[in-house]
């Protein structure tokens, strides 16, 4: 049952704090809704970085610098979470067998 309702309360966030790690809970503070200022646990994180100029001499004249962003899926840290169950294997077509007995 927990696997079915594992994503019942999730948060999708964007940011630029590279300290966010999957499985490591953090305390959210300063949110406008007080009920969301709780411990959250990142379940999935996508990192995106861009470096437009790789050489130092090009960087001085560059209009755009290095950037880093992340998107993450969070669940409350106190929530009991289980991965969704894997589907049972299915074999398409007939299964031939020779049955022998005493």
Secondary structure, DSSP 8 states (H G I E B T S, - for coil): -TTTTTTSSEEEEEE--TT--TT-EEE--S-SSGGG-SEEEEEEEEEEEEES--SHHHHTT-SS-EEEEEEEEEEETTS-------------S---------
